[in-house]
């Protein structure tokens, strides 16, 4: 699944303001498919879908993100449409299991999915997560606990982990 094909599958979109910058939310008929900070890596340049500020799923995502940034939500309850390769989806599903206030290393994720030598592939899959914050790729750190790459920028990763009480 390419970013262009994901963008083409979207049926509605909206943009919300957050303390860390604007977030583009996009959905397909099957669920929420994207949540990208403006300027992050792998951000779609255009989504042809109509802007729908009244879409129930996009409104729910916006509301839950607002609650998260206000410190009133630790887990998201949204129908997701995680579009990617089988391996990417397996990694992203594993990320959903990292609780708020916790972190895991790329190696931890590789071991959890039964591919302990696939640390680099896990890193690549984490970096292509189209549902930032909601699928918590910001909770993945280096094996020594260091903050490593984040498509939304290390400043945002640090801010998210501060919000969650990790840093």
C-alpha positions as CSV (number, residue, x, y, z in Angstrom):
1,X,0.0,0.0,0.0
2,X,1.5,3.3,-1.0
3,X,0.7,6.7,0.5
4,X,-0.9,7.7,-2.8
5,X,-3.2,4.6,-2.8
6,X,-4.1,5.3,0.8
7,X,-5.0,8.9,-0.1
8,X,-7.0,7.7,-3.1
9,X,-9.1,5.3,-0.8
10,X,-10.1,8.1,1.6
11,X,-13.7,9.2,1.5
12,X,-13.6,12.2,3.9
13,X,-11.0,14.4,5.6
14,X,-10.7,17.2,8.1
15,X,-7.9,19.1,9.9
16,X,-7.8,19.8,13.6
17,X,-5.6,22.0,15.7
18,X,-3.6,20.4,18.5
19,X,-1.0,21.7,20.9
20,X,1.7,20.1,18.6
21,X,0.4,21.4,15.3
22,X,-2.4,20.7,12.9
23,X,-3.4,17.1,12.3
24,X,-5.0,15.9,9.1
25,X,-7.6,13.2,9.8
26,X,-8.8,11.0,6.9
27,X,-11.1,8.1,6.7
28,X,-12.2,5.4,4.3
29,X,-15.5,3.6,4.2
30,X,-13.9,1.0,6.6
31,X,-12.5,3.4,9.3
32,X,-10.0,6.0,10.2
33,X,-7.1,5.6,7.9
34,X,-4.8,8.5,8.6
35,X,-3.8,11.0,11.3
36,X,-0.8,13.0,10.2
37,X,0.9,16.1,11.7
38,X,1.5,18.9,9.2
39,X,5.0,18.6,7.9
40,X,5.7,15.0,9.0
41,X,7.4,12.5,6.9
42,X,5.0,10.4,4.7
43,X,2.3,13.1,4.9
44,X,0.0,12.9,1.8
45,X,0.3,15.9,-0.3
46,X,-3.3,15.8,-1.4
47,X,-6.4,13.8,-0.5
48,X,-9.1,14.1,-3.1
49,X,-11.8,13.3,-0.5
50,X,-14.2,16.0,0.5
51,X,-13.6,18.0,3.7
52,X,-16.2,16.8,6.1
53,X,-16.1,18.5,9.5
54,X,-19.4,16.8,10.4
55,X,-18.3,13.2,9.6
56,X,-19.1,11.1,12.8
57,X,-15.9,9.1,12.7
58,X,-13.7,12.2,12.1
59,X,-15.6,14.1,14.8
60,X,-15.0,11.2,17.2
61,X,-11.3,11.1,16.3
62,X,-11.0,14.9,16.8
63,X,-12.8,14.7,20.2
64,X,-10.6,11.8,21.4
65,X,-7.4,13.5,20.3
66,X,-8.5,16.7,22.1
67,X,-9.2,14.6,25.3
68,X,-5.7,13.0,24.9
69,X,-3.9,16.3,24.6
70,X,-5.8,17.6,27.6
71,X,-4.6,14.5,29.6
72,X,-8.1,13.1,29.9
73,X,-7.7,10.1,27.6
74,X,-5.0,7.3,27.5
75,X,-6.6,5.0,24.9
76,X,-8.4,5.6,21.7
77,X,-11.7,3.8,20.8
78,X,-12.1,4.3,17.1
79,X,-12.7,2.0,14.1
80,X,-9.4,1.9,12.3
81,X,-8.6,1.0,8.7
82,X,-4.9,0.2,8.9
83,X,-3.8,-0.1,5.3
84,X,-0.3,-1.5,4.7
85,X,1.5,-4.8,4.1
86,X,0.7,-7.7,6.3
87,X,4.0,-7.1,8.1
88,X,3.2,-3.4,8.7
89,X,-0.2,-4.2,10.0
90,X,1.2,-6.8,12.4
91,X,3.7,-4.2,13.7
92,X,1.0,-1.5,14.0
93,X,-1.4,-3.9,15.9
94,X,1.5,-4.6,18.3
95,X,2.0,-0.9,18.9
96,X,-1.7,-0.7,20.0
97,X,-0.6,-2.9,22.9
98,X,1.9,-0.4,24.3
99,X,0.0,1.3,27.1
100,X,0.0,5.0,27.7
101,X,3.0,5.8,30.0
102,X,5.0,2.8,28.7
103,X,7.6,2.4,26.0
104,X,9.0,-0.6,24.0
105,X,12.1,-0.9,21.9
106,X,12.2,-1.9,18.2
107,X,13.7,-5.1,19.4
108,X,10.9,-5.7,21.8
109,X,8.4,-5.3,19.0
110,X,10.4,-7.6,16.7
111,X,10.4,-10.3,19.4
112,X,6.7,-9.9,20.1
113,X,5.8,-10.5,16.5
114,X,8.1,-13.6,16.4
115,X,10.8,-12.1,14.2
116,X,13.6,-11.1,16.6
117,X,16.0,-10.4,13.7
118,X,13.7,-8.0,11.9
119,X,14.5,-4.9,14.0
120,X,15.2,-2.8,11.0
121,X,12.1,-3.9,9.2
122,X,10.1,-3.1,12.4
123,X,11.7,0.4,12.4
124,X,10.6,0.9,8.8
125,X,7.1,-0.2,9.6
126,X,6.9,2.0,12.6
127,X,8.1,4.9,10.5
128,X,5.3,4.4,8.0
129,X,2.5,4.3,10.5
130,X,-0.3,6.5,9.0
131,X,-2.2,6.8,12.3
132,X,0.3,8.8,14.5
133,X,-0.6,9.2,18.2
134,X,-3.7,6.9,17.8
135,X,-1.4,4.0,16.9
136,X,1.3,5.0,19.3
137,X,4.5,4.8,17.4
138,X,5.9,7.6,19.6
139,X,6.1,5.0,22.4
140,X,8.8,3.1,20.5
141,X,12.4,3.9,21.6
142,X,15.9,2.7,21.1
143,X,17.1,-0.4,23.0
144,X,18.9,1.9,25.4
145,X,15.8,4.0,26.0
146,X,16.9,6.8,23.7
147,X,14.5,8.8,21.6
148,X,15.0,7.6,18.0
149,X,13.3,8.6,14.8
150,X,9.7,9.8,14.7
151,X,8.0,10.8,11.4
152,X,6.4,13.7,13.2
153,X,9.8,15.0,14.5
154,X,11.7,14.2,17.7
155,X,10.4,17.4,19.4
156,X,6.8,16.0,19.0
157,X,7.9,12.6,20.2
158,X,9.4,14.1,23.3
159,X,6.3,16.2,23.9
160,X,4.0,13.2,23.6
161,X,6.1,11.2,26.0
162,X,6.2,14.1,28.4
163,X,2.4,14.3,28.2
164,X,2.2,10.6,29.0
165,X,4.6,10.9,32.0
166,X,7.3,8.8,30.4
167,X,9.9,11.6,30.3
